[in-house]
């Protein structure tokens, strides 16, 4: 019912629904089903082949940028949702970790830790107490250390693919929170599987020189053959790119 979960809803008078992606658990495993909403906003229909929409993105300063919103097809979902490259055609949800949720959020009823709030609603069971749980930095909180913010950004946006088992494990670039080896993080590491995505750069990260590094080049590109992530993005996240550039520069 509306209002049952405070702080969780959308004001549909101010929101245009474009797509709803479902991962459905069946007897033989998970399947991906992309649904696209009609113009009247009354129904969403299954579109296995995906879809495209011409939209405008408005920046905080009011500037508008044209871009194409792409709804993935059912096969493309495996590009991110395959948790282990050794398990062919096996997909599953990309789940949040305790470190992603262990922070306060302003709910309608007040400020509360997200782990506690979701456990109280029954969404989580067995979650660690916030004091014992790991905690990622908030990527855009400039009061927190630059490296911690950059690693948190890479962890949530890239780490589910760039890890020892994920779809991008063949790259040798692992960006989840547990990684500490500089070579795994791309420092002075030549690319393994980047193809044209190198932008003619030699190393994933050149310390002190973001302009010569492959990692920010791919984060900033909107070329389908070079951009990262490969799907789900047709614009540049300027603030995130600036964070990674500052981290490499430092």
N, C-alpha and C positions, 0 to 999 in steps of 0.2 A: 504494500500500500504506500502511496506517496507520503513522505514524511516519516516513514517507519525507521529508516536509517538516516539520521540527520547528517548533513554535510556530505552526502553521497550522491545527490541528485543533479540533474541538468534542468535548467529552465528552457524548455523546448520552444518558448516564444522568442528566445534569443539564439537558438542553436539550429543549424541545418544539419540533419543527419545524412551522411553520404554512404557509409558502409557499416556493416556489422560482421566481423569475422568470428566464426565459431570453430572451436576445436571440440569435437564430439568423441567421447570415449565409447567405442564399440567392443564387441567380444574379442576381436582380433587386434585391437589397438586403437589409436587415435586417428581421426580423419579431419581434414580441413575443409570448411565450407564458407566461402565468401558470399555475403548477401549485400545487395545494393538497394538503397531506398529510392522510392519514386519521388517525383517532383512535388506531389501533393503531401508527402511526408506521412502517408497513411499505411504504407506497407513496404516490406523489403523482400525482394525475390532472389533466389539462388542464382548466381552468375559464375558458373564454373570457369569460364574463360576470362573472368575479371572485367574491368571497365576503365575508362579514363574520363576525367572531367577538367575542363578549363576553369581555373579559379584565380583569385587574386589574394596575395598575402599582404597584410597591412602591418608595417613595422610600428614600433612604439611611437615614432615621430610622425606617423600618419602616411608615410610613403608606401605606395602600393607596388607590388611586383607580380607580374603574370607568371603562372606556373601551371603545370599539368599534374593533377592529382591522379595517381594510378592505384587502382584496386588490383591486387595480385590475383593471378589464377591459382587454381588448386595445387598445381605442381610447384609453383614458385614458393609456396609456404614452407616446403622442406628446406629451402635455402638457409633459413634461420632456425627452424623448429626441429631439425635433426640433431639430437643431443650427442650422438656418437657416430662417427663416420663408419665404424665397423658394422653398424646395424642398419642394413640397407632398407630404405622405405619406411623407417621407423621414426615417427614424429611424436612430439609431446609439447605441452605448454612450456613457455619460457617463464619460469617462476621467479618471483621476488625472493631475495634472501633476507635473513634477519638484519644484516648490515644495511640494507636499503631502507628498511622500515623503522629502524631504531632511532626515531627522532620525533619531536613534538609537532603536532599539526593543529591548526586552528579550526576545530569543528564548531558547529552551530552552538553546542552546549559549552564550549570553552576549549582551552588548550589541553591536549592530552597526547601522550605517547602513542604512536600508531600501533605498535605491537600490543599494548594493553587494550586499546580501543577495538582492534579487530578480534582479539581473543574474547573480549566481553560480548561482541556481537555473535560469536560462534563461527566466524570465518576461519580462525586459526585454532588449532589444538596442539599442545606440546611446545608452544613457542617459549624461548628462553625469557627470563626476566630482563628488562632493559638494562639493568646494572651489570648483568653477566653477558649480555649479547655484544657482538662486535658492532661497530658503528662507522659507516662511511662519512667522510666530510660532505658538507653541502657545497656543490660545485661553484655556486655563484656567491658564496659568502666570503667576501674578501678579508674578513677578520681571521679566517682559518688559513693554514699553511698552503702555499701555492702547489706544492707537490701532492699533498693529500687531496686537494680539490681536483687536480688534473687526473690523478689515478682513479678517483671516484667517478669522474665523468667517463673515462675509458672503460671502467668496470661495468657500469650499468648499460652503456651504449654499445660496447664492443666485446666485452668479456664472455658473453654467452656463446659467441662463435669462435673468438680468438682464445682458445684454451687447449689443453692437451688432448681433448676428445672431440671438440666441436667441429663444425663444418669448415672452419678456417685453420685447423691444426696443421695442415700441410704448409702453411705460410711460415711456420716457425716463429710467428709473432703472437705472443700470448699476453693478453691485456687484462685478465681477471685479477681481482684484488690480492690473491695469494702470491703472485709472481714477484720475485725480488731480483732475479738475475738480470743485469743490464742487457745482455745479449737477447734474452727472451723478450724484453721490452722494446727491442729494436735499436738499441744504442750501438752504432757502428756496425749494424747487421745488414749485409746486402740482401736484396729481395730474393725470394725463392719462387713465388708463384704469381707475381704481380702483373706480368705481361706488360701491356701498354700503360698500366696504371702507375708506372714509376715516374712519369713526367720527366724522363731522362735524368733523374736523380740516382745517386749510387747507393745511399744507405737509407734505412727506414727513419733513423734519427741521427742527425749530425749535431752533437752537443754544441749549444750556443748559436746554432744556425738553422732556424726553422725554415727559412727560404730555400735551403738545400736539402730538406728532409722529405722523404716520401709520405710519411704519416700525415702531416698537415696538408700536403698537396692533395691527397685523396679525400680528406675530410672537407676540403674547400671546393673540390671539383663537382660540377653537375653533369659531366660527361658520363654516360652510362657505362663506358668501358673503363673508366678510371675511378669513379666515385665510390666512397665507402660511407655507410653501408651500400651494398649493391641495389637493394630494393627499399621501397618505402620512403624515398627522399628525392625530391626534384628541386629543392632549394638549399641554400647554404645556411647553416646555423652559425651566424657570425660571432655570437658571444662564445659559443663552445670552441670555435676555431681560434678565437683570440686567446682563450685560456690555454689551449694546447701549445700555441705559438709562444706564449709567455713562459710556460714550463720548459720548453726546449731551449729557449733563449737563456734561461737561468741555469 
